[in-house]
Amino acid sequence: MSDAGEVRDEKLDAEAEARRRVALAQIRQYPDPALRMKAHDIESFDVDLTRLVEQLEHLLGDANGLGLAATQLGVLRRVFVLRPDPDEESKVLVNPRLVEGSDERVTDDEGCLSLQGVVIPVERHERVTVEAQDPEGNDVRLELEGLPARVAQHELDHLDGILILDRTTPDARREALAVLRPQPVIVRS
């Protein structure tokens, strides 16, 4: 199984790893309250949206991720970028909504840029249809299957304040929370 969701599983050279650490420092980490907030529709397709999209695309590339939602930057606007294939351009979806999901569902391991060190099983639709707008306000309709469908569902969840922790088994959630729990620092004098 692959680490789907948002995390690309590959070894990085020292420079790429340094860029990844800097990018991850800018992405909200669990239990940041912004990760549980619902994003608002975007009404103005303006320079602010253009800047936000550029920031999302830049951080997604540097973090070596598959997808990134604005809520993960603490911005409560309905936009995300996804790039499940590193050889293709990223897709930007503004005001996305899931209009159809296949009856066939598949469970696979997912990671998340906001839940470092956690990879847990999540069940998702194998195929989905997503309607949205592009950054210029033009209508977009994507029919996605496999990994791209999984990434889109993961990012849509982020825009609704839902995390992979909410979509896994009780045992996997318990194990993930143990990884995410802050460890006490013991200072000896």
C-alpha positions as CSV (number, residue, x, y, z in Angstrom):
1,M,0.0,0.0,0.0
2,S,1.1,3.5,-0.7
3,D,1.1,6.5,1.7
4,A,-1.8,8.3,-0.1
5,G,-3.7,11.3,1.1
6,E,-1.2,14.1,1.0
7,V,2.2,12.6,1.5
8,R,4.5,11.4,-1.3
9,D,6.7,8.5,-0.1
10,E,10.2,8.9,-1.4
11,K,13.7,9.7,-0.3
12,L,14.9,13.3,-0.7
13,D,18.4,14.7,-1.1
14,A,19.7,17.0,1.6
15,E,18.5,20.2,-0.1
16,A,15.1,18.9,-0.9
17,E,14.8,17.7,2.7
18,A,15.7,21.1,4.0
19,R,13.0,22.7,1.8
20,R,10.5,20.2,3.0
21,R,11.2,21.0,6.7
22,V,10.8,24.8,6.0
23,A,7.5,24.1,4.1
24,L,6.2,21.8,6.9
25,A,6.9,24.6,9.4
26,Q,4.4,26.8,7.5
27,I,1.7,24.1,7.4
28,R,-0.6,23.9,10.5
29,Q,0.0,20.8,12.5
30,Y,-2.5,18.8,14.6
31,P,-4.1,19.8,17.0
32,D,-4.2,23.4,15.5
33,P,-7.9,24.5,15.8
34,A,-7.8,25.8,12.2
35,L,-7.7,22.2,11.0
36,R,-11.2,21.6,12.5
37,M,-12.8,24.7,11.0
38,K,-15.0,24.8,7.9
39,A,-13.7,26.9,5.0
40,H,-15.9,29.6,3.4
41,D,-16.7,29.9,-0.3
42,I,-14.6,32.2,-2.4
43,E,-16.5,35.0,-4.1
44,S,-13.7,37.2,-5.4
45,F,-11.3,35.8,-8.0
46,D,-8.7,38.4,-7.3
47,V,-5.0,39.0,-6.6
48,D,-5.4,37.7,-3.0
49,L,-6.7,34.4,-4.4
50,T,-3.8,34.3,-6.9
51,R,-1.3,34.8,-4.1
52,L,-2.9,32.1,-2.0
53,V,-2.8,29.6,-4.9
54,E,0.8,30.4,-5.6
55,Q,1.6,29.8,-1.9
56,L,-0.3,26.5,-1.9
57,E,1.5,25.3,-5.0
58,H,4.9,26.4,-3.7
59,L,4.5,24.7,-0.3
60,L,3.0,21.6,-1.9
61,G,6.1,21.2,-4.1
62,D,8.5,21.9,-1.3
63,A,6.7,19.6,1.2
64,N,6.8,16.9,-1.4
65,G,3.1,16.4,-1.0
66,L,0.1,15.2,-3.1
67,G,-2.4,17.8,-2.0
68,L,-2.7,20.9,0.2
69,A,-5.8,22.8,1.4
70,A,-6.0,26.5,2.4
71,T,-7.2,25.5,5.8
72,Q,-3.9,23.8,6.4
73,L,-2.3,27.3,6.2
74,G,-4.9,28.7,8.6
75,V,-6.8,30.3,5.7
76,L,-10.5,29.5,5.8
77,R,-11.2,29.7,2.1
78,R,-12.5,26.8,-0.1
79,V,-9.5,26.1,-2.3
80,F,-7.0,23.3,-2.6
81,V,-4.2,22.1,-4.9
82,L,-3.5,18.5,-5.8
83,R,-0.7,16.9,-7.7
84,P,-0.8,13.1,-7.3
85,D,1.6,12.7,-10.3
86,P,4.9,14.7,-9.8
87,D,5.4,14.8,-13.6
88,E,2.1,16.7,-14.2
89,E,1.0,20.2,-13.4
90,S,-0.9,20.7,-10.2
91,K,-4.7,21.2,-10.3
92,V,-6.3,24.1,-8.4
93,L,-9.9,23.7,-7.3
94,V,-11.8,26.7,-6.0
95,N,-15.1,26.1,-4.2
96,P,-14.9,22.3,-4.9
97,R,-17.7,20.0,-4.2
98,L,-18.1,16.2,-4.5
99,V,-21.0,15.6,-6.9
100,E,-20.7,11.9,-7.3
101,G,-18.9,9.0,-5.6
102,S,-18.7,5.4,-6.8
103,D,-20.4,2.7,-4.9
104,E,-17.0,0.9,-5.0
105,R,-14.9,1.9,-2.0
106,V,-11.3,1.1,-1.3
107,T,-9.3,1.2,1.9
108,D,-5.6,2.3,1.7
109,D,-3.1,3.9,4.0
110,E,-3.1,7.7,4.1
111,G,-0.7,10.3,5.5
112,C,-1.3,14.0,6.0
113,L,1.1,17.0,5.9
114,S,-0.7,18.2,9.0
115,L,-0.3,14.9,10.9
116,Q,3.4,14.2,10.6
117,G,4.5,10.6,11.4
118,V,0.9,9.2,11.0
119,V,-0.1,6.8,8.3
120,I,-3.5,5.1,8.8
121,P,-6.0,3.2,6.8
122,V,-8.9,5.2,5.3
123,E,-11.8,4.0,3.2
124,R,-12.7,6.3,0.2
125,H,-14.7,6.1,-3.0
126,E,-12.6,4.6,-5.9
127,R,-14.0,7.1,-8.3
128,V,-15.4,10.6,-7.8
129,T,-16.7,13.5,-9.8
130,V,-15.7,17.0,-8.4
131,E,-17.1,20.3,-9.7
132,A,-15.3,23.5,-8.9
133,Q,-13.9,26.6,-10.4
134,D,-10.3,27.4,-11.5
135,P,-8.5,30.5,-10.1
136,E,-10.0,32.7,-12.8
137,G,-13.6,31.6,-11.9
138,N,-14.2,29.2,-14.9
139,D,-16.2,26.1,-14.2
140,V,-14.2,22.8,-13.8
141,R,-15.5,19.3,-13.7
142,L,-13.0,16.5,-12.9
143,E,-13.7,12.7,-13.1
144,L,-11.0,11.1,-10.9
145,E,-10.1,7.5,-10.2
146,G,-7.6,5.8,-7.9
147,L,-5.0,8.0,-6.2
148,P,-6.2,11.3,-7.7
149,A,-9.7,10.5,-6.4
150,R,-8.3,9.7,-2.9
151,V,-6.3,12.9,-2.8
152,A,-9.3,15.0,-3.8
153,Q,-11.5,13.4,-1.1
154,H,-8.8,14.0,1.5
155,E,-8.5,17.7,0.5
156,L,-12.3,18.2,0.4
157,D,-12.4,16.8,4.0
158,H,-9.8,19.4,5.1
159,L,-12.1,22.2,3.7
160,D,-14.9,20.8,6.0
161,G,-12.7,20.4,9.1
162,I,-12.5,16.6,8.8
163,L,-9.2,14.8,9.3
164,I,-8.1,11.2,8.5
165,L,-8.3,10.6,12.2
166,D,-12.1,10.9,11.8
167,R,-12.2,8.3,9.0
168,T,-10.1,5.5,10.3
169,T,-10.6,2.5,12.6
170,P,-10.7,3.1,16.4
171,D,-7.5,1.1,16.8
172,A,-5.7,3.1,14.1
173,R,-7.0,6.4,15.6
174,R,-5.7,5.4,19.1
175,E,-2.2,4.6,17.7
176,A,-2.1,7.8,15.6
177,L,-3.1,9.9,18.6
178,A,-0.3,8.3,20.6
179,V,2.2,9.4,17.9
180,L,0.7,12.9,17.8
181,R,0.6,13.4,21.6
182,P,3.2,15.8,22.8
183,Q,6.0,14.1,24.7
184,P,7.0,15.5,28.1
185,V,10.4,17.2,28.2
186,I,12.4,16.1,31.3
187,V,14.9,18.7,32.4
188,R,17.5,17.5,34.9
189,S,19.3,20.0,37.0
